[in-house]
Amino acid sequence: MRQLLRYITPPPLTLLISALLMLAGTLLTLLIPLFAGQLTRTILAEPGTEVYPLAVIVGVWAGVMLLRTLLSLTEEYYMGMVGEEVATSLRDRVYAHLQALPLTWHQTRKRGQVLSLLTSDADDVSGFVTGTLLPLLPTLLTLVGAFVMMARLDITLAMVVILGLPAYVLALKVIGREIRPLARAWMDQYSKLVARAEENLSVLPALKAFGREQLEAENFRGDNRRLLNIWRRQLRRQSLLSPAVNLMAGLGVLVLLWLGSRHIAEGTLGPADLVSLLLYAGLLMSPLSNLAGVYGQVQRVLGSADRLITFFAEQPEVLDVGEALGAVSGAVRFENVTFAYPEREPVLRGLNLRIDAGETIAITGVNGAGKSTTAHLLLRFLAPDSGAIYIDNRDIAQASIISVRSHAGLVAQHVQLLNGTVAENIVYGRPDADAGDIERAARAAHADEFIAELPQGYQTLIGDEGVKLSGGQRQRLSLARTLLRDPAILILDEATAMFDPAGEARFIEECHEVLKAKTVILITHRPASLALADRVLKMEDGQLQESAEHRLPGTQ
Ligand SMILES: Nc1ncnc2c1ncn2[C@@H]1O[C@H](COP(=O)(O)OP(=O)(O)OP(=O)(O)O)[C@@H](O)[C@H]1O
């Protein structure tokens, strides 16, 4: 928990005000038993004894109660604010870290599980800090204060209370021990449930096409029942905690009453002091129950805290460390690059590649040969196991990731678009671009024709992942988005795969001018696209070989 507190930054002033209000409130509460003692003394006083008048005691008592209520109101507001600010800053940090983690981290996790870090785990932890951890302060103060006041009245009775505490702590431990693993199991099962729902909803067309609605509903139901069972087991133990503690506290009060009456009979304690003492013991009951609750909640929240600590320990991509590449002409060189995905055979084995600035090369090869992997290495989504990659003779491992990605643009095989307008999608990589820039990029990608035919032109909403567009239109939009960034190196990974043959031929002819100004890497099998290339390379056994067989007749 202490590790996690590093990531939680409560607002200092609001926190200080809440703490002071809590302390003041607790001190006022500790006065009440004293008033009760004085009241008893006044009621039982022999005529002629000097005691406070009844009206004074009741008046002061009522005044203190009123003040206590006012403090509680203000305290609630400030505590609420601390809670919300803690939750907000923790969510900010989780989200920033989520985005900074490399693609490889995300590829090995389910989206639902990742999202639960941001939602339930972050909420659990911030709720714990404000709902449990901060109120601990008045709880502990009440405990200590009540004990000191009791000791002043009767040290023996106060010691009985202190000696009873270890038994109480032990009971907490025994009952609470089993809660933690159950809390973790619940959270794991919960994220599995969310992950399943998320996955099913994101592949809904496939799910419906294969008639899996009922099967998936049953799978979900099964996961949901398992979740309920874990919760039931956890609740059984958790609901045991508070009654057990209350029972022990009640028995403790009985012991006090019995011992107190004996002390009165022996003349070492006055009846008014016994009244105060019992009220102090009563004051102890609620902090003790609170502490019991705290123990249960600590066990529960530790699961979330563990997950967040592990998550924050993951190494993020540092985007701006290393030198910026500055202006580049776009020459690319792979030198003896070897790469394997974790626990897989190497994809690239000593790959060498040299592309001159402004050259267009095509890479072909069977599915799974490693073509996209090569592109991802150039973008620093992945890092080579050995060897080096250069842009303009500068090792990209030494350059800042952000500058590498600003010079190398990728139009990927699977186009990813936002659920926004056409214009919002094109401007994504260069938010400062104006309408003229957007239209120029669209024209260069030959997307302007179909955009003009859309109901609201550039302002047309294109739906989740661009569902309201055809595959080819999505690819053109994706190309426009990349061209707007104007990278010196352009990687088109099967970027024309969705084009109809006539459209592809036209596109290639028309884009020729735009592409001529850049270093272009075409990952493709399509003869029409291959015709664009100055050289065609074939990927085989993790290496690239020059190949002439894909050239179209008439091309150089
Ligand atoms: N994230 C990943 N983790 C593990 N293995 C991966 C990952 N991505 C790709 N691979 C594997 O690496 C190999 C190369 O994949 P890559 O996508 O580079 O091939 P490709 O030549 O682009 O194929 P295609 O023509 O089908 O697009 C494949 O065997 C694939 O299974």
The ligand as an SDF file (V2000), in Angstrom:
LIG
                    3D

 31 33  0  0  0  0  0  0  0  0999 V2000
    2.5590   -9.7670  -31.5550 N   0  0  0  0  0  0  0  0  0  0  0  0
    3.0310  -10.9230  -31.9530 C   0  0  0  0  0  0  0  0  0  0  0  0
    3.4240  -11.8320  -31.0530 N   0  0  0  0  0  0  0  0  0  0  0  0
    3.9190  -13.0190  -31.4510 C   0  0  0  0  0  0  0  0  0  0  0  0
    4.0840  -13.3660  -32.7120 N   0  0  0  0  0  0  0  0  0  0  0  0
    3.7210  -12.5150  -33.6730 C   0  0  0  0  0  0  0  0  0  0  0  0
    3.1750  -11.2400  -33.3340 C   0  0  0  0  0  0  0  0  0  0  0  0
    2.9120  -10.5880  -34.4790 N   0  0  0  0  0  0  0  0  0  0  0  0
    3.2780  -11.4080  -35.4880 C   0  0  0  0  0  0  0  0  0  0  0  0
    3.7550  -12.5720  -35.0120 N   0  0  0  0  0  0  0  0  0  0  0  0
    4.2850  -13.6890  -35.7830 C   0  0  0  0  0  0  0  0  0  0  0  0
    5.4240  -13.2160  -36.4960 O   0  0  0  0  0  0  0  0  0  0  0  0
    5.4670  -13.7500  -37.7880 C   0  0  0  0  0  0  0  0  0  0  0  0
    5.5780  -12.6180  -38.7960 C   0  0  0  0  0  0  0  0  0  0  0  0
    4.4080  -11.8470  -38.7730 O   0  0  0  0  0  0  0  0  0  0  0  0
    4.1940  -10.6060  -39.7410 P   0  0  0  0  0  0  0  0  0  0  0  0
    2.8880   -9.9820  -39.3860 O   0  0  0  0  0  0  0  0  0  0  0  0
    5.4010   -9.7680  -39.7060 O   0  0  0  0  0  0  0  0  0  0  0  0
    4.0900  -11.3300  -41.1410 O   0  0  0  0  0  0  0  0  0  0  0  0
    3.7400  -10.7370  -42.5700 P   0  0  0  0  0  0  0  0  0  0  0  0
    4.8530  -11.1590  -43.4670 O   0  0  0  0  0  0  0  0  0  0  0  0
    3.4480   -9.2840  -42.4800 O   0  0  0  0  0  0  0  0  0  0  0  0
    2.4220  -11.5570  -42.8950 O   0  0  0  0  0  0  0  0  0  0  0  0
    1.1230  -11.1960  -43.7770 P   0  0  0  0  0  0  0  0  0  0  0  0
    1.5220  -11.2970  -45.2290 O   0  0  0  0  0  0  0  0  0  0  0  0
    0.1830  -12.2880  -43.4290 O   0  0  0  0  0  0  0  0  0  0  0  0
    0.6610   -9.8410  -43.3720 O   0  0  0  0  0  0  0  0  0  0  0  0
    4.1990  -14.5860  -37.9530 C   0  0  0  0  0  0  0  0  0  0  0  0
    4.5730  -15.9440  -37.8270 O   0  0  0  0  0  0  0  0  0  0  0  0
    3.3050  -14.1790  -36.8220 C   0  0  0  0  0  0  0  0  0  0  0  0
    2.5930  -15.2910  -36.3460 O   0  0  0  0  0  0  0  0  0  0  0  0
  1  2  1  0
  2  3  1  0
  2  7  2  0
  3  4  2  0
  4  5  1  0
  5  6  2  0
  6  7  1  0
  6 10  1  0
  7  8  1  0
  8  9  2  0
  9 10  1  0
 10 11  1  0
 11 12  1  0
 11 30  1  0
 12 13  1  0
 13 14  1  0
 13 28  1  0
 14 15  1  0
 15 16  1  0
 16 17  2  0
 16 18  1  0
 16 19  1  0
 19 20  1  0
 20 21  2  0
 20 22  1  0
 20 23  1  0
 23 24  1  0
 24 25  2  0
 24 26  1  0
 24 27  1  0
 28 29  1  0
 28 30  1  0
 30 31  1  0
M  END
$$$$
